[in-house]
């Protein structure tokens, strides 16, 4: 269950257990990993606070775990395929050139 694994991840962050964090994330097959972008809601005395794993590590003041989580997030991130840039010059026409053509009775297009 993903919720149970997310709770395990958050407990590992609070415990500072980098080995367990790796076991729950990048050591597992894709599709079975807990994503470090997971967020959980804690019910406090006067408020309800949603925290991501990164925020939890920051609040726990654990620099090493935060760096570990960031490195895992980079490995888990799948970027969108970038658009191919068109190479070479693409001719364009500005409004002034268009007006000159129209005065000469030339219809662009």
N, CA, C and O atoms as CSV, one atom per row, in Angstrom:
chain,resi,resn,atom,element,x,y,z
A,1,UNK,N,N,0.842,-1.185,0.000
A,1,UNK,CA,C,0.000,0.000,0.000
A,1,UNK,C,C,0.884,1.243,0.000
A,1,UNK,O,O,1.812,1.356,0.800
A,2,UNK,N,N,0.591,2.162,-0.891
A,2,UNK,CA,C,1.396,3.371,-1.042
A,2,UNK,C,C,1.379,4.241,0.208
A,2,UNK,O,O,2.389,4.852,0.557
A,3,UNK,N,N,0.237,4.297,0.879
A,3,UNK,CA,C,0.155,5.107,2.110
A,3,UNK,C,C,1.097,4.571,3.183
A,3,UNK,O,O,1.791,5.335,3.853
A,4,UNK,N,N,1.111,3.262,3.336
A,4,UNK,CA,C,1.969,2.646,4.341
A,4,UNK,C,C,3.436,2.920,4.035
A,4,UNK,O,O,4.224,3.215,4.934
A,5,UNK,N,N,3.800,2.819,2.743
A,5,UNK,CA,C,5.183,3.096,2.348
A,5,UNK,C,C,5.538,4.561,2.558
A,5,UNK,O,O,6.661,4.884,2.946
A,6,UNK,N,N,4.576,5.451,2.300
A,6,UNK,CA,C,4.825,6.876,2.526
A,6,UNK,C,C,5.056,7.157,4.005
A,6,UNK,O,O,5.922,7.957,4.358
A,7,UNK,N,N,4.286,6.503,4.869
A,7,UNK,CA,C,4.474,6.673,6.317
A,7,UNK,C,C,5.851,6.144,6.723
A,7,UNK,O,O,6.535,6.749,7.549
A,8,UNK,N,N,6.252,5.014,6.137
A,8,UNK,CA,C,7.593,4.465,6.421
A,8,UNK,C,C,8.677,5.446,5.987
A,8,UNK,O,O,9.671,5.634,6.688
A,9,UNK,N,N,8.475,6.075,4.812
A,9,UNK,CA,C,9.450,7.062,4.337
A,9,UNK,C,C,9.548,8.231,5.302
A,9,UNK,O,O,10.647,8.669,5.642
A,10,UNK,N,N,8.412,8.736,5.741
A,10,UNK,CA,C,8.415,9.881,6.655
A,10,UNK,C,C,9.042,9.507,8.006
A,10,UNK,O,O,9.754,10.315,8.602
A,11,UNK,N,N,8.784,8.306,8.481
A,11,UNK,CA,C,9.420,7.863,9.727
A,11,UNK,C,C,10.934,7.747,9.552
A,11,UNK,O,O,11.696,8.111,10.447
A,12,UNK,N,N,11.364,7.241,8.396
A,12,UNK,CA,C,12.800,7.125,8.126
A,12,UNK,C,C,13.451,8.501,8.073
A,12,UNK,O,O,14.586,8.670,8.519
A,13,UNK,N,N,12.737,9.488,7.529
A,13,UNK,CA,C,13.265,10.860,7.487
A,13,UNK,C,C,13.418,11.397,8.902
A,13,UNK,O,O,14.446,11.984,9.239
A,14,UNK,N,N,12.397,11.196,9.732
A,14,UNK,CA,C,12.464,11.685,11.112
A,14,UNK,C,C,13.556,10.983,11.911
A,14,UNK,O,O,14.166,11.584,12.795
A,15,UNK,N,N,13.804,9.701,11.596
A,15,UNK,CA,C,14.849,8.941,12.282
A,15,UNK,C,C,16.234,9.213,11.699
A,15,UNK,O,O,17.243,8.843,12.299
A,16,UNK,N,N,16.287,9.859,10.532
A,16,UNK,CA,C,17.571,10.115,9.879
A,16,UNK,C,C,18.187,8.849,9.309
A,16,UNK,O,O,19.410,8.736,9.233
A,17,UNK,N,N,17.357,7.900,8.908
A,17,UNK,CA,C,17.808,6.594,8.425
A,17,UNK,C,C,17.946,6.603,6.902
A,17,UNK,O,O,16.995,6.296,6.183
A,18,UNK,N,N,19.145,6.961,6.415
A,18,UNK,CA,C,19.369,7.078,4.976
A,18,UNK,C,C,19.268,5.735,4.256
A,18,UNK,O,O,18.826,5.674,3.109
A,19,UNK,N,N,19.675,4.667,4.925
A,19,UNK,CA,C,19.603,3.338,4.306
A,19,UNK,C,C,18.143,2.957,4.045
A,19,UNK,O,O,17.819,2.441,2.975
A,20,UNK,N,N,17.275,3.205,5.004
A,20,UNK,CA,C,15.858,2.876,4.843
A,20,UNK,C,C,15.218,3.759,3.771
A,20,UNK,O,O,14.362,3.300,3.014
A,21,UNK,N,N,15.634,5.024,3.709
A,21,UNK,CA,C,15.124,5.928,2.672
A,21,UNK,C,C,15.483,5.393,1.289
A,21,UNK,O,O,14.643,5.367,0.390
A,22,UNK,N,N,16.737,4.964,1.124
A,22,UNK,CA,C,17.165,4.383,-0.152
A,22,UNK,C,C,16.389,3.111,-0.462
A,22,UNK,O,O,15.997,2.883,-1.606
A,23,UNK,N,N,16.164,2.276,0.562
A,23,UNK,CA,C,15.426,1.026,0.352
A,23,UNK,C,C,13.986,1.283,-0.103
A,23,UNK,O,O,13.430,0.502,-0.875
A,24,UNK,N,N,13.393,2.360,0.367
A,24,UNK,CA,C,12.015,2.678,-0.004
A,24,UNK,C,C,11.916,3.399,-1.348
A,24,UNK,O,O,10.855,3.423,-1.971
A,25,UNK,N,N,13.018,3.979,-1.784
A,25,UNK,CA,C,12.964,4.808,-2.996
A,25,UNK,C,C,13.776,4.190,-4.132
A,25,UNK,O,O,13.271,3.324,-4.846
A,26,UNK,N,N,14.997,4.611,-4.307
A,26,UNK,CA,C,15.766,4.247,-5.504
A,26,UNK,C,C,16.258,2.808,-5.541
A,26,UNK,O,O,16.641,2.325,-6.607
A,27,UNK,N,N,16.259,2.109,-4.414
A,27,UNK,CA,C,16.684,0.704,-4.429
A,27,UNK,C,C,15.586,-0.218,-4.960
A,27,UNK,O,O,15.851,-1.373,-5.294
A,28,UNK,N,N,14.357,0.290,-5.037
A,28,UNK,CA,C,13.239,-0.512,-5.545
A,28,UNK,C,C,13.102,-0.318,-7.053
A,28,UNK,O,O,13.643,0.624,-7.632
A,29,UNK,N,N,12.362,-1.239,-7.668
A,29,UNK,CA,C,12.089,-1.124,-9.101
A,29,UNK,C,C,11.191,0.079,-9.356
A,29,UNK,O,O,10.440,0.510,-8.481
A,30,UNK,N,N,11.283,0.606,-10.564
A,30,UNK,CA,C,10.391,1.697,-10.957
A,30,UNK,C,C,8.962,1.164,-10.924
A,30,UNK,O,O,8.680,0.082,-11.440
A,31,UNK,N,N,8.087,1.916,-10.326
A,31,UNK,CA,C,6.702,1.498,-10.149
A,31,UNK,C,C,6.435,1.020,-8.733
A,31,UNK,O,O,5.287,0.981,-8.291
A,32,UNK,N,N,7.502,0.653,-8.018
A,32,UNK,CA,C,7.371,0.221,-6.624
A,32,UNK,C,C,7.989,1.234,-5.669
A,32,UNK,O,O,7.867,1.100,-4.452
A,33,UNK,N,N,8.650,2.243,-6.219
A,33,UNK,CA,C,9.336,3.239,-5.400
A,33,UNK,C,C,8.351,4.212,-4.764
A,33,UNK,O,O,7.312,4.539,-5.337
A,34,UNK,N,N,8.703,4.662,-3.575
A,34,UNK,CA,C,7.982,5.780,-2.972
A,34,UNK,C,C,8.648,7.031,-3.521
A,34,UNK,O,O,9.873,7.150,-3.487
A,35,UNK,N,N,7.863,7.952,-4.020
A,35,UNK,CA,C,8.424,9.187,-4.559
A,35,UNK,C,C,8.674,10.173,-3.431
A,35,UNK,O,O,7.847,10.330,-2.533
A,36,UNK,N,N,9.812,10.827,-3.486
A,36,UNK,CA,C,10.141,11.780,-2.432
A,36,UNK,C,C,9.284,13.035,-2.520
A,36,UNK,O,O,9.308,13.867,-1.613
A,37,UNK,N,N,8.537,13.174,-3.591
A,37,UNK,CA,C,7.629,14.313,-3.700
A,37,UNK,C,C,6.313,14.066,-2.968
A,37,UNK,O,O,5.417,14.910,-2.990
A,38,UNK,N,N,6.199,12.915,-2.326
A,38,UNK,CA,C,5.001,12.567,-1.560
A,38,UNK,C,C,4.790,13.574,-0.429
A,38,UNK,O,O,5.747,14.039,0.191
A,39,UNK,N,N,3.531,13.901,-0.173
A,39,UNK,CA,C,3.204,14.814,0.927
A,39,UNK,C,C,2.221,14.126,1.857
A,39,UNK,O,O,1.465,13.248,1.442
A,40,UNK,N,N,2.239,14.531,3.112
A,40,UNK,CA,C,1.353,13.961,4.112
A,40,UNK,C,C,0.794,15.105,4.946
A,40,UNK,O,O,1.425,16.156,5.060
A,41,UNK,N,N,-0.354,14.914,5.514
A,41,UNK,CA,C,-0.985,15.930,6.354
A,41,UNK,C,C,-0.939,15.486,7.807
A,41,UNK,O,O,-1.335,14.372,8.149
A,42,UNK,N,N,-0.447,16.385,8.652
A,42,UNK,CA,C,-0.394,16.126,10.087
A,42,UNK,C,C,-1.455,16.970,10.771
A,42,UNK,O,O,-1.600,18.155,10.467
A,43,UNK,N,N,-2.182,16.381,11.673
A,43,UNK,CA,C,-3.155,17.127,12.449
A,43,UNK,C,C,-2.501,17.563,13.750
A,43,UNK,O,O,-2.166,16.736,14.598
A,44,UNK,N,N,-2.323,18.869,13.898
A,44,UNK,CA,C,-1.717,19.407,15.106
A,44,UNK,C,C,-2.770,19.831,16.103
A,44,UNK,O,O,-3.949,19.517,15.945
A,45,UNK,N,N,-2.350,20.535,17.116
A,45,UNK,CA,C,-3.290,20.993,18.127
A,45,UNK,C,C,-4.258,22.030,17.560
A,45,UNK,O,O,-5.469,21.936,17.760
A,46,UNK,N,N,-3.712,23.021,16.850
A,46,UNK,CA,C,-4.556,24.098,16.342
A,46,UNK,C,C,-4.551,24.217,14.826
A,46,UNK,O,O,-5.230,25.085,14.277
A,47,UNK,N,N,-3.804,23.369,14.145
A,47,UNK,CA,C,-3.718,23.522,12.699
A,47,UNK,C,C,-3.558,22.185,12.002
A,47,UNK,O,O,-3.239,21.171,12.624
A,48,UNK,N,N,-3.779,22.205,10.728
A,48,UNK,CA,C,-3.528,21.046,9.879
A,48,UNK,C,C,-2.444,21.471,8.907
A,48,UNK,O,O,-2.592,22.462,8.192
A,49,UNK,N,N,-1.364,20.725,8.884
A,49,UNK,CA,C,-0.227,21.125,8.086
A,49,UNK,C,C,0.127,20.028,7.096
A,49,UNK,O,O,0.281,18.872,7.489
A,50,UNK,N,N,0.258,20.369,5.814
A,50,UNK,CA,C,0.697,19.414,4.806
A,50,UNK,C,C,2.191,19.580,4.575
A,50,UNK,O,O,2.665,20.685,4.308
A,51,UNK,N,N,2.920,18.500,4.677
A,51,UNK,CA,C,4.376,18.563,4.501
A,51,UNK,C,C,4.827,17.568,3.445
A,51,UNK,O,O,4.352,16.434,3.395
A,52,UNK,N,N,5.741,18.007,2.612
A,52,UNK,CA,C,6.405,17.067,1.714
A,52,UNK,C,C,7.582,16.473,2.468
A,52,UNK,O,O,7.942,16.940,3.549
A,53,UNK,N,N,8.171,15.449,1.894
A,53,UNK,CA,C,9.321,14.823,2.548
A,53,UNK,C,C,10.479,15.820,2.673
A,53,UNK,O,O,11.229,15.787,3.648
A,54,UNK,N,N,10.618,16.702,1.683
A,54,UNK,CA,C,11.697,17.705,1.740
A,54,UNK,C,C,11.462,18.703,2.868
A,54,UNK,O,O,12.392,19.075,3.583
A,55,UNK,N,N,10.204,19.135,3.021
A,55,UNK,CA,C,9.890,20.064,4.102
A,55,UNK,C,C,10.084,19.412,5.470
A,55,UNK,O,O,10.524,20.055,6.423
A,56,UNK,N,N,9.751,18.137,5.544
A,56,UNK,CA,C,9.927,17.425,6.806
A,56,UNK,C,C,11.401,17.357,7.185
A,56,UNK,O,O,11.756,17.554,8.347
A,57,UNK,N,N,12.255,17.081,6.213
A,57,UNK,CA,C,13.697,17.040,6.483
A,57,UNK,C,C,14.219,18.408,6.906
A,57,UNK,O,O,15.092,18.504,7.769
A,58,UNK,N,N,13.683,19.468,6.297
A,58,UNK,CA,C,14.104,20.819,6.681
A,58,UNK,C,C,13.650,21.148,8.095
A,58,UNK,O,O,14.400,21.724,8.883
A,59,UNK,N,N,12.408,20.774,8.407
A,59,UNK,CA,C,11.900,21.049,9.753
A,59,UNK,C,C,12.634,20.234,10.806
A,59,UNK,O,O,12.776,20.665,11.950
A,60,UNK,N,N,13.107,19.036,10.404
A,60,UNK,CA,C,13.886,18.205,11.329
A,60,UNK,C,C,15.330,18.695,11.411
A,60,UNK,O,O,16.125,18.172,12.192
A,61,UNK,N,N,15.667,19.711,10.595
A,61,UNK,CA,C,17.003,20.299,10.578
A,61,UNK,C,C,18.073,19.245,10.274
A,61,UNK,O,O,19.130,19.205,10.905
A,62,UNK,N,N,17.766,18.388,9.283
A,62,UNK,CA,C,18.679,17.309,8.915
A,62,UNK,C,C,19.199,17.547,7.503
A,62,UNK,O,O,18.600,17.118,6.516
A,63,UNK,N,N,20.332,18.242,7.435
A,63,UNK,CA,C,20.929,18.644,6.169
A,63,UNK,C,C,21.291,17.435,5.301
A,63,UNK,O,O,21.040,17.448,4.096
A,64,UNK,N,N,21.865,16.409,5.886
A,64,UNK,CA,C,22.299,15.238,5.115
A,64,UNK,C,C,21.107,14.508,4.488
A,64,UNK,O,O,21.175,14.077,3.337
A,65,UNK,N,N,20.032,14.375,5.238
A,65,UNK,CA,C,18.831,13.717,4.708
A,65,UNK,C,C,18.206,14.579,3.612
A,65,UNK,O,O,17.719,14.057,2.610
A,66,UNK,N,N,18.219,15.885,3.802
A,66,UNK,CA,C,17.685,16.785,2.780
A,66,UNK,C,C,18.464,16.639,1.472
A,66,UNK,O,O,17.857,16.556,0.405
A,67,UNK,N,N,19.774,16.608,1.537
A,67,UNK,CA,C,20.606,16.429,0.342
A,67,UNK,C,C,20.321,15.071,-0.294
A,67,UNK,O,O,20.228,14.969,-1.517
A,68,UNK,N,N,20.181,14.032,0.520
A,68,UNK,CA,C,19.853,12.698,0.009
A,68,UNK,C,C,18.513,12.720,-0.728
A,68,UNK,O,O,18.401,12.182,-1.830
A,69,UNK,N,N,17.501,13.339,-0.122
A,69,UNK,CA,C,16.179,13.404,-0.740
A,69,UNK,C,C,16.206,14.186,-2.053
A,69,UNK,O,O,15.529,13.813,-3.011
A,70,UNK,N,N,16.978,15.258,-2.098
A,70,UNK,CA,C,17.101,16.023,-3.337
A,70,UNK,C,C,17.765,15.196,-4.434
A,70,UNK,O,O,17.341,15.243,-5.589
A,71,UNK,N,N,18.798,14.443,-4.083
A,71,UNK,CA,C,19.463,13.615,-5.084
A,71,UNK,C,C,18.529,12.508,-5.588
A,71,UNK,O,O,18.559,12.156,-6.767
A,72,UNK,N,N,17.711,11.969,-4.704
A,72,UNK,CA,C,16.733,10.944,-5.102
A,72,UNK,C,C,15.664,11.576,-5.998
A,72,UNK,O,O,15.251,10.977,-6.991
A,73,UNK,N,N,15.223,12.775,-5.649
A,73,UNK,CA,C,14.204,13.468,-6.455
A,73,UNK,C,C,14.707,13.688,-7.874
A,73,UNK,O,O,13.947,13.540,-8.831
A,74,UNK,N,N,15.974,14.037,-8.019
A,74,UNK,CA,C,16.555,14.234,-9.349
A,74,UNK,C,C,16.561,12.921,-10.123
A,74,UNK,O,O,16.286,12.912,-11.323
A,75,UNK,N,N,16.869,11.817,-9.454
A,75,UNK,CA,C,16.880,10.511,-10.119
A,75,UNK,C,C,15.468,10.058,-10.481
A,75,UNK,O,O,15.276,9.398,-11.502
A,76,UNK,N,N,14.482,10.403,-9.659
A,76,UNK,CA,C,13.107,9.978,-9.905
A,76,UNK,C,C,12.384,10.865,-10.915
A,76,UNK,O,O,11.347,10.476,-11.453
A,77,UNK,N,N,12.916,12.033,-11.172
A,77,UNK,CA,C,12.260,12.987,-12.062
A,77,UNK,C,C,12.392,12.546,-13.511
A,77,UNK,O,O,13.483,12.212,-13.974
A,78,UNK,N,N,11.284,12.548,-14.214
A,78,UNK,CA,C,11.280,12.241,-15.638
A,78,UNK,C,C,10.851,13.497,-16.376
A,78,UNK,O,O,9.675,13.860,-16.344
A,79,UNK,N,N,11.781,14.163,-17.036
A,79,UNK,CA,C,11.415,15.411,-17.712
A,79,UNK,C,C,10.563,15.154,-18.946
A,79,UNK,O,O,10.622,14.088,-19.558
A,80,UNK,N,N,9.779,16.147,-19.287
A,80,UNK,CA,C,9.031,16.076,-20.525
A,80,UNK,C,C,10.017,16.122,-21.682
A,80,UNK,O,O,11.081,16.732,-21.571
A,81,UNK,N,N,9.672,15.488,-22.774
A,81,UNK,CA,C,10.581,15.526,-23.916
A,81,UNK,C,C,10.629,16.954,-24.449
A,81,UNK,O,O,9.591,17.555,-24.726
A,82,UNK,N,N,11.820,17.486,-24.588
A,82,UNK,CA,C,11.934,18.875,-25.040
A,82,UNK,C,C,11.538,19.002,-26.514
A,82,UNK,O,O,11.725,18.078,-27.305
A,83,UNK,N,N,11.001,20.138,-26.852
A,83,UNK,CA,C,10.666,20.410,-28.247
A,83,UNK,C,C,11.956,20.602,-29.022
A,83,UNK,O,O,12.918,21.189,-28.528
A,84,UNK,N,N,11.955,20.104,-30.221
A,84,UNK,CA,C,13.133,20.284,-31.069
A,84,UNK,C,C,13.185,21.731,-31.549
A,84,UNK,O,O,12.186,22.309,-31.976
A,85,UNK,N,N,14.368,22.280,-31.463
A,85,UNK,CA,C,14.553,23.645,-31.940
A,85,UNK,C,C,14.702,23.606,-33.455
A,85,UNK,O,O,15.380,22.741,-34.008
A,86,UNK,N,N,14.068,24.540,-34.096
A,86,UNK,CA,C,14.204,24.649,-35.539
A,86,UNK,C,C,15.552,25.264,-35.846
A,86,UNK,O,O,15.933,26.296,-35.294
A,87,UNK,N,N,16.254,24.606,-36.736
A,87,UNK,CA,C,17.579,25.100,-37.082
A,87,UNK,C,C,17.507,25.987,-38.309
A,87,UNK,O,O,16.638,25.825,-39.166
A,88,UNK,N,N,18.407,26.899,-38.375
A,88,UNK,CA,C,18.492,27.760,-39.539
A,88,UNK,C,C,17.597,28.971,-39.440
A,88,UNK,O,O,16.865,29.160,-38.468
A,89,UNK,N,N,17.677,29.778,-40.466
A,89,UNK,CA,C,16.920,31.028,-40.523
A,89,UNK,C,C,15.503,30.770,-40.995
A,89,UNK,O,O,15.287,30.057,-41.975
A,90,UNK,N,N,14.553,31.344,-40.307
A,90,UNK,CA,C,13.152,31.268,-40.715
A,90,UNK,C,C,12.755,32.667,-41.163
A,90,UNK,O,O,12.711,33.594,-40.354
A,91,UNK,N,N,12.466,32.820,-42.453
A,91,UNK,CA,C,12.136,34.165,-42.937
A,91,UNK,C,C,10.814,34.655,-42.356
A,91,UNK,O,O,9.835,33.913,-42.276
A,92,UNK,N,N,10.811,35.902,-41.961
A,92,UNK,CA,C,9.601,36.524,-41.419
A,92,UNK,C,C,9.403,37.873,-42.091
A,92,UNK,O,O,10.297,38.388,-42.762
A,93,UNK,N,N,8.262,38.414,-41.906
A,93,UNK,CA,C,7.961,39.725,-42.478
A,93,UNK,C,C,7.342,40.584,-41.381
A,93,UNK,O,O,6.476,40.134,-40.631
A,94,UNK,N,N,7.804,41.823,-41.307
A,94,UNK,CA,C,7.224,42.704,-40.295
A,94,UNK,C,C,6.142,43.569,-40.925
A,94,UNK,O,O,5.939,43.515,-42.138
A,95,UNK,N,N,5.458,44.351,-40.134
A,95,UNK,CA,C,4.328,45.159,-40.616
A,95,UNK,C,C,4.748,46.192,-41.661
A,95,UNK,O,O,4.002,46.455,-42.604
A,96,UNK,N,N,5.934,46.777,-41.501
A,96,UNK,CA,C,6.393,47.796,-42.447
A,96,UNK,C,C,6.619,47.178,-43.829
A,96,UNK,O,O,6.222,47.745,-44.847
A,97,UNK,N,N,7.255,46.024,-43.848
A,97,UNK,CA,C,7.481,45.344,-45.129
A,97,UNK,C,C,6.158,44.922,-45.757
A,97,UNK,O,O,6.000,44.999,-46.976
A,98,UNK,N,N,5.213,44.479,-44.944
A,98,UNK,CA,C,3.904,44.083,-45.435
A,98,UNK,C,C,3.187,45.275,-46.088
A,98,UNK,O,O,2.571,45.122,-47.143
A,99,UNK,N,N,3.264,46.441,-45.474
A,99,UNK,CA,C,2.637,47.641,-46.030
A,99,UNK,C,C,3.281,48.044,-47.360
A,99,UNK,O,O,2.582,48.464,-48.282
A,100,UNK,N,N,4.606,47.917,-47.462
A,100,UNK,CA,C,5.295,48.222,-48.713
A,100,UNK,C,C,4.802,47.301,-49.834
A,100,UNK,O,O,4.560,47.748,-50.955
A,101,UNK,N,N,4.658,46.016,-49.518
A,101,UNK,CA,C,4.178,45.065,-50.515
A,101,UNK,C,C,2.755,45.390,-50.957
A,101,UNK,O,O,2.431,45.300,-52.141
A,102,UNK,N,N,1.922,45.763,-50.019
A,102,UNK,CA,C,0.526,46.063,-50.334
A,102,UNK,C,C,0.425,47.330,-51.193
A,102,UNK,O,O,-0.471,47.420,-52.033
A,103,UNK,N,N,1.317,48.311,-51.005
A,103,UNK,CA,C,1.322,49.532,-51.818
A,103,UNK,C,C,1.714,49.218,-53.255
A,103,UNK,O,O,1.344,49.938,-54.183
A,104,UNK,N,N,2.470,48.131,-53.429
A,104,UNK,CA,C,2.904,47.722,-54.758
A,104,UNK,C,C,1.903,46.757,-55.389
A,104,UNK,O,O,2.186,46.172,-56.434
A,105,UNK,N,N,0.739,46.586,-54.768
A,105,UNK,CA,C,-0.310,45.676,-55.236
A,105,UNK,C,C,0.155,44.220,-55.254
A,105,UNK,O,O,-0.287,43.436,-56.094
A,106,UNK,N,N,1.033,43.865,-54.340
A,106,UNK,CA,C,1.471,42.481,-54.186
A,106,UNK,C,C,0.755,41.931,-52.956
A,106,UNK,O,O,0.805,42.508,-51.870
A,107,UNK,N,N,0.095,40.805,-53.160
A,107,UNK,CA,C,-0.644,40.204,-52.047
A,107,UNK,C,C,0.209,39.083,-51.454
A,107,UNK,O,O,0.437,38.066,-52.108
A,108,UNK,N,N,0.678,39.264,-50.226
A,108,UNK,CA,C,1.483,38.195,-49.597
A,108,UNK,C,C,0.617,36.987,-49.257
A,108,UNK,O,O,-0.588,37.098,-49.031
A,109,UNK,N,N,1.265,35.850,-49.229
A,109,UNK,CA,C,0.549,34.660,-48.782
A,109,UNK,C,C,0.397,33.713,-49.869
A,109,UNK,O,O,-0.184,32.645,-49.680
